[in-house]
Amino acid sequence: MHKEQRQRTRALLEGKGINRALFANFFSVKWLTGYNPPVQVGPGLFDGGPPLVWYEDGHFTLVVADVYASAAGSFDQEPDGEVLTYLSYAVDQPIAAANHLRTTLRSLLSQSRKGAGKVGVEETDTTLLIVSTLQAALPADAETLPIDGWLEPLRMVKTAEELARLRENFALTDLGHAAARQAVAAGEREIDVWTAVHGAIQKRAGQRVPLGNDCVVGHRPDNNIGGWPLDHEIRSGDSLIVDLSTQLHGYWSDSCATYYPNEPTRKQVAMHNIVTEALELAISLIRPGVVARDIDHKVRQFIAGAGYPVYPHHTGHGVGVSGHEAPRIVPYDDQVLAEGMVILLEPGIYFAGVTAVRLEDAVLVTPGGAELLTGHDKSMG
């Protein structure tokens, strides 16, 4: 599980002369180990700190609260993997998970080989408690080196294992959109549609599945671009943006379509057609060697050239163990696309308080261009 991810990381660290490192970014931990705690919103109630991975001489040790040991899957059965847990909750003693984490980490580090050398640390996502414990356990001549962000470039190109996980998620969002299309009707609310979507997805998956992102009617007066579903009613002549992400096996999907409770207006038809063409243009531009910001510029230029206000968000983004990853299809990103990247593309047109349209597909960058990974119906029918 996630063997190739660790191989890439090992090669990166060895190339930098680093044989010990502490990873504390949640997405780094997921990417390296497959760790996937079943928590939909926020950290666990009894966590002593973030999940951690200690790397030393090619070996990876995952440190997590005992209640999440099962979320590590078969990682401890990997030749280069091990799972260490600490007490998170007990009825017969005070809750002191942070202290238990510190003790476990200190014990792990005490077994580390001594001597000078560079020790990589993801500092910005590490609590002060963990940093101080690490520094106290290391020899005085050891040099700590910030490695924040080092794994992000590696995460952009997906492994075969990751692509399989992503395809499972995209199949769920396709199913969710089919449910949304059936649920949209005048008099229903945003939350009614969302409930139908979530129910269909979880029934198919046979388990709880975290779901994002947006379900908003076009007449929302404050923001009809995105937001959680509320009790706003779908009106006759309205539009409804449904932007879905699932998280299954630690990986995310993303997708978007716009629905109408009855025959769309002439204005909505024109908007929908232009956004469809903009999405098709974006997909046609995807291939290895293309610069991300060039795609963004051309799609925005197309929308503006059609006489519409240009959307105030990204044209696209990567996806993986996080819902938004590099590369970002935005005006400033100089990232060159490479084979194996998975990118979401999502142009839109918005008139606040009136109506809105956004469509989104996922593509895999291949040697010949783009392979479509989403298959949901984005038509007006």
N, C-alpha and C positions, 0 to 999 in steps of 0.2 A: 504493500500500500504506500503510495507516494514515493516509491523508490527513486524514480528519475529526478524528482524534485530535490531529494537529498543529495543525489549524485552531483547535480548542478551546483548546489550550495557548497558541497565539499570541495569541488574544483575551484570555485570562486575564493573560498577562504584560504585554501592552500596556495593559490596564486598570489594572495596578499600576505603570505607569511603568517597566517593566523591559524593556530591549532586548538584554540579554546574560544568559545563565544557563548553569550547568553542572549537568546531571542525572547522578547516579551511583547512584541506586536501581535495582537490576536490573530491577524490574518497571516502573519509569518508562521505562527504555530500551526494553524489549520493547514497551510500549504505544505509544511514539512512533514506533518504527522497524520493528517486526516482527522484530527480531533474535531468533534462536532457536538458541542453540548446542546441539549434539547431545551434551550431557553429562547423564547421569542423576542422578548424586549428586556434590555438591560442585563447587567451581570447577575450571577447567581446570588441568592440571598445570603448564603453562608460562605462565599469565596473569601479567602484570605488575601487575595490579590489576583492579578491576571495569570492565565496559564503560561508556563514558561518552558523553554527548551534549552537545555545545557548541552553544548557541543564540545566534544573533546576527542582529538585524534581519530576522527571518523565516526564516532559514536554519538547518538542523539538520545538524550534523556528527557522525557516529557514529565513535568511536575504539575499536578492538578489536584483539586480537592477530591476527597474519596468518593463523594456522591456522583462525580462525573467520570469515574474510572471506565465505565462502560462506553462512554463517548469517545474513548481512544481506540475503539474497535480492536483490531488485531495488531496494533502497532508494536506492542511488547513481544510479539512473536517474530518480528523482523530481526534479521541478524545484527542490524546496526541500531535497533531501537529498544527502549526500556521505558517503563512507566513507574513513576514514584508518586504516591498519593500522601496527603496529609489529612488529619482529622478536621472536618468542617463543622460538624454539629454533633452534640451529645446531650442526652437528657440528664446525665448525672454529673455534669460539670459546666462551668460558664462557657459561653461561646467565645473562643479565642483563636479563630482561624488564622488571623494574621500572624500570631505567635507560632502557631503550628507550621505555617508555611516557612517562616524564617528558620525554625529549627531544622526542618527537612532540607532546606536549601543549604544551610550551614553544614549539615552532615554530608550532603552530596559534594560540596566544594572541598570538604576536608579530605576527601578521597582523591581529589584532583592531584595530578603530579605537580610537584613543586618546581620552582625555577622561574627565571625571567622569561619574557616573551610577550607578544601582543595578545591581548584578550579582547575580542570584539564584544560590544555591548549595545543593544538597542535601547538607548538611554531615554529617548523622548516618551516612550510608552512604558517605561519601567518606574514603579513607585520608588520614592526615596528610601523606603524600608529595604527594598530589594537591592538597590544600589549600595547602600551602606553595608548590608550583609555581604555582598560580593566583594567589596573593597576590603572589608575586614578579614575575609578568608583567604585572599590572594597574598602571595609573598610581596614584600615591600618593593622589589625591583620589577614586578610585573607591570606592564604598560596597558592601560585600558584604552580602547579605540572605539569611537562611536561608529556603528554600522547601520544606523537608521536609514531605511530606504534601499539598502543594498539588494534585497531580494525582489524588489518591485520590477526591475527590468527582466529578471528571470521569469517572473510570473506572467509576463505578457504572452509568451509563446507557450501554448498549452500542450501537455503530454497527451498521449492516446487515452490514458486513464481519465484525465480531466475532461476530455472531449466527450467521453461516454457519459460522465456525470452531467455535463451541461446539456447533452441531448435529452436526457431523462427529464430535466427541468423544463426545457423548451416544450417537450411534449405535454407537460402539465399545464403550461400557460396556454398552449393551443386549446386544450380542453376547457380551461377557464374562460377563454374568449367565446367558445361555442355556448357555454352556459350564460355568459353575459348577454350575448345576442338574443337568446330566448327570453331573458329576464327583463330586458329594457321595454318599458311601456309607460305611456302617460299615466300619471297618478302614482306610480311607484317612486320610491326614494333611492338616493345614491346607496344608502346602507342596505336596502333590499337587494339591489343588484349584486353588491359586494358579498352579501351573505350567500346568495345562490352560487356565486363563483367559488367562494372558499369551500363551501360544502361539496361541490362537485369535485374539486381538486383533492380534498382530503379523503373523500370516499374512494377515488381512484387510487390514491397513494396508499391507503390503508393505515395512515398514521397522521399525526399532527404535522402540518406544513406551514411554516411562517410565510406570510403573504404581504407583499407591498405592491403598488406604491400609491397610485392616484385613482380616484373615481369622482369626477366633478362634472356637474351640469354646466352648460354654456352660460346660463343666466346668473351664475354666482357673481354678486356685485363686487366682491373684493379681489378674488383671484380665481379665474377659471382655467389656469394653466395646470395646477396640480394641488393635491391635498388629500387628506384622509376622507373617506366617505362619511357624510353626515346625514341629517334628515331633510336635506334639500329635495324638493319634489321635482320629478321629471315632468316638464310641461309639454303640451302639444307644440310642435315646432321647435323643440329644444334639441340640443346635442349633448352627448355624454362621452367624455374621454375616460377610457378605462385602460390604465397603464399597470400591467401585472408583472410582478416578480415573485418567483417561488424560491425557497431555499430547501433543497433536499440533498442529503449526504454532504452537507457543508458547502455546496456550490449553489450559485444563484443563476436565475434566468432574468429576462426582461423582455417586454413586448408591449405594444400599444395599438389600440384601434379606437375609432370614434363611431358611436352608434346613434341612431335616431329613432324616436318612438313611433314616428309615422313618416310619411313622405318628406324627405328633406326639402328645405326651401331652395329657391334658385340660387341664393347667395351661398348656402351650405354646399350645394352641388358644385359650384365653381370653386369654392375653397377646397373641398375634398379632392377634386380632380387635380388642382395645382399641388397639393401636398403629396398626392400619389405620384405625380411626375417628379417631384423633388426627391422623394424616397428612391424612386427608380434611378434617378441621376446619381444619387449618393452611392447606391449599390454598384452602379456601373463604373464608378471611379476607384473602387477597392481593388488593389492588387499590390504585390510586393514592390517596394521601392518608392511608393507614393508617400508624400509628406502629409501628415494629419491635417495641418492647418490649410493646405491647399484644397482638400476636400471640403472643409468647413467654409472656406471663402466661396467656392463655386456654388455650393448649395444655397448659401445665404444670398448670393448674387441672383440666383434663379428666382427665389421668392420675391426679392425686391423688384426684379425685372418684370414680374407678373403684376406689379402694382399693389402688393400687400406689405404690411408691416413685418419686419424681420423678427423672428422669434428671439426672446431674450435669454435663451438657455443654450447649452451645448448642442451641436449637431449629432454627436455620438460619444460613445465611451466604451472601454473594455469591460469585461465581466469575468468573474471567476469565484474565488473564495470570498470576494467582496462584490457587492452590487455595482460598484463603480470602481474601475481600475484603469490604469494606463493601457493603451494610449487613449488620450482624450481628443476627440475631434472638435477642436476649439481654435479660436484665432491665434493663440500664442504657441501651440504645441508643434515643435519641430521634429517630433518622433517620425522616423521612417517606418512604414508598415512592413511587416515580415510575415512569411508563411507561418501559419500556426496560430496567429492572433485571432481572437474572437471579438467582434466589434458590434455594438448596437448603433443603429442609425435612426434618428427620430426628429425630422423636421415638423414644424407645425405653423398654424396661423391662428391668431387669437384676437378677438374683439371683446374686451372686458365687459361683463354684464350682459352680453348679447349671445354670442356663440363662439365655438372654438373647434379646431380640428388638429389632431396629432396622430401620426401613424409611425409605427416602429417595427423594424425587423432586425434579427441577429444574423450576422454573416461570419463565415470562417474564411480567413485569407488563405487562398490556395495559389499554386504557381500560375494558374490560368485566370485568376480573378477572385470572385466571391462565390462561396457556396452558401445558399440560404439555409439557415438552421431553424427558423420559425416558419410555421405553416398555417397560421390563423387567418381567417377571412377578414380582410380589411375593407371590403367593398361597402357601399352605402345600402345595399339591399338587405 
